[in-house]
Amino acid sequence: MKKLLTLTLALVVQVSLVGGAAAQAINDNQLSDPRVRQAIAYAIDMETIAETLFEGAAINAVGLLSNSEFYPEGMDAYDYDPDRARELLAEAGWDQGRVLDVVYYYPDQQTADFMAVIQAYLADVGMQMNYRLLEGDVGAQIALPPEDPVNGPANIDWDILYGARAALALQEYFNRFGYGLMPSIPNIEEMNELVEMVNSTADPQVHRDGFQQMEGIINENAYILPLYYQQLYIFESDRVDRNGHPYGNEQYNYNWGIVDWEVEPNDDGERVIYTNAAPQQFFEVPWQNLGIWVHNRYAFDTILEADPNLTPIGGELAETYGMSDDGLTFTFTLRDGLTWHDGEPITAEDVAWSIEAAAQLPVTNPVVAATLRRIEGADALLAGDAEHMSGIAVDGNTVTLTFSEIDPNVLLAFSQFAPLPASYFEGTDPLQLQQNEFWQFPIGSGPFMIEEARMNDFTTLVPFPDYHGGVANIDRVIALPSADGDPNLVRNAAAFRADVGYTKNVPDVAALEALDHMSVIPVNIPYTRMFWINQFPMTN
């Protein structure tokens, strides 16, 4: 690590730049000054970090989207220029006694090393920082916007967050910039209009124009700092046979055919697979990160299903579905005889309640949330002026949704949306949904049901005998706890306790491939790691 820091600090790339930021800080938080945010961007040599720390497996980012066709002319790459960083900080009157609080939620060693590198780069231009790993209810610590989306104060307690955006739809990179939904950035009027524009049509040219304009606004003001793009790597042991079912973007829900998989029996004759992504303290509501946790992937079914490219291909809980010609009415009918894992029937009323709850939950995936909030009556529900959405109608097993405007991602959103059993949440405020005791042992609808859950130890799942898609061949899934980034993955794989899953941690790939019984399959996905910078005033 010391050698890497020496290398990165020694390689100074001189870049000729024209102009500077004319704007000033908009409140008493110096991070609300675009010159400070630009200085942070210039202070970091991501090209060298990608080649050294990330072993060439990361691509230096310019914009949020990796596809440059969505960039406007003149996008600033913020190439490494510490002299320019120092100039901007001097212009902004940066307080060199301030110590930035930088947080992250990946527990792997590579992330900690990355934080140490960033700390050295910022110190070189006169900025101090400490860094810490977030634990517990991470979503609540990073995703809650302030009550006043213009003036704050912040509803978060950090200065900079290192995190990622993995896109279900490209709008997801930008939707949180609309109407004060971003927890760290004051409401931007021009972004509101553009967010509305790209979500109100399926026209790819309108999308392209909107993305270009938004990329330009974000880039010019350094509202967030895109750092690098990365692949996802699926790992699999030689004990597992997918029986021809495909690999896809495993951060989301797709038809991976788990019911048909085969696995070699162990010495006791039991067909067991090991995976990770079990809970450490509680199971997370499935509307936030959609497909990455063990219960999302095994224990909950979605309304529709998607293929590995996340293209909707048919019904899952829904037997039939359809859109009206004008794109404003979506109707689906649940299969007959569906039950939750506790034996109670899955009803259209469960689905309606889940839609209303997910629309109100602040951490719901932005694409899914954008779809649900376009249902007629959503505005009144969110404002507290109505108890239900007027655009939801239930008739037996059939749910009809009427939208106030066209949404381009209705089918995609419902291929990722898993309803919950409403009876377990009676009297629960949707804003406090994650605090319900249900999340210690959730009742789902998928091919596997939770058998035992010992937090921060293990979770076991067994086939659901009444699953509509048939009973799975695998007798038991044993899931070990991990966050989005498993520091114990290679150790567990070497001990034959990792049969299937994925990683985004580059050093894991070579280590897994060195094991004779493991294979690694790379998958190209929209995935950008970045810094969010808190620009609201702080309460302390």
Secondary structure as GFF3:
##gff-version 3
##sequence-region A 1 540
A	DSSP	alpha_helix	2	10	.	.	.	ID=ss1
A	DSSP	three_ten_helix	30	32	.	.	.	ID=ss2
A	DSSP	alpha_helix	34	43	.	.	.	ID=ss3
A	DSSP	alpha_helix	46	51	.	.	.	ID=ss4
A	DSSP	beta_strand	58	60	.	.	.	ID=ss5
A	DSSP	three_ten_helix	68	70	.	.	.	ID=ss6
A	DSSP	alpha_helix	82	92	.	.	.	ID=ss7
A	DSSP	beta_strand	99	104	.	.	.	ID=ss8
A	DSSP	alpha_helix	109	124	.	.	.	ID=ss9
A	DSSP	beta_strand	128	133	.	.	.	ID=ss10
A	DSSP	alpha_helix	138	142	.	.	.	ID=ss11
A	DSSP	beta_strand	160	166	.	.	.	ID=ss12
A	DSSP	three_ten_helix	170	173	.	.	.	ID=ss13
A	DSSP	three_ten_helix	175	177	.	.	.	ID=ss14
A	DSSP	alpha_helix	189	199	.	.	.	ID=ss15
A	DSSP	alpha_helix	204	221	.	.	.	ID=ss16
A	DSSP	beta_strand	224	230	.	.	.	ID=ss17
A	DSSP	beta_strand	232	237	.	.	.	ID=ss18
A	DSSP	beta_strand	240	241	.	.	.	ID=ss19
A	DSSP	three_ten_helix	258	260	.	.	.	ID=ss20
A	DSSP	beta_strand	262	263	.	.	.	ID=ss21
A	DSSP	beta_strand	272	278	.	.	.	ID=ss22
A	DSSP	alpha_helix	294	298	.	.	.	ID=ss23
A	DSSP	beta_strand	304	306	.	.	.	ID=ss24
A	DSSP	beta_strand	312	315	.	.	.	ID=ss25
A	DSSP	beta_strand	318	323	.	.	.	ID=ss26
A	DSSP	beta_strand	329	334	.	.	.	ID=ss27
A	DSSP	alpha_helix	348	360	.	.	.	ID=ss28
A	DSSP	alpha_helix	366	372	.	.	.	ID=ss29
A	DSSP	alpha_helix	378	383	.	.	.	ID=ss30
A	DSSP	beta_strand	392	395	.	.	.	ID=ss31
A	DSSP	beta_strand	398	402	.	.	.	ID=ss32
A	DSSP	alpha_helix	410	414	.	.	.	ID=ss33
A	DSSP	three_ten_helix	422	425	.	.	.	ID=ss34
A	DSSP	three_ten_helix	430	435	.	.	.	ID=ss35
A	DSSP	three_ten_helix	437	440	.	.	.	ID=ss36
A	DSSP	beta_strand	448	454	.	.	.	ID=ss37
A	DSSP	beta_strand	458	463	.	.	.	ID=ss38
A	DSSP	beta_strand	476	481	.	.	.	ID=ss39
A	DSSP	alpha_helix	489	494	.	.	.	ID=ss40
A	DSSP	beta_strand	500	503	.	.	.	ID=ss41
A	DSSP	alpha_helix	506	513	.	.	.	ID=ss42
A	DSSP	beta_strand	518	523	.	.	.	ID=ss43
A	DSSP	beta_strand	527	533	.	.	.	ID=ss44
###
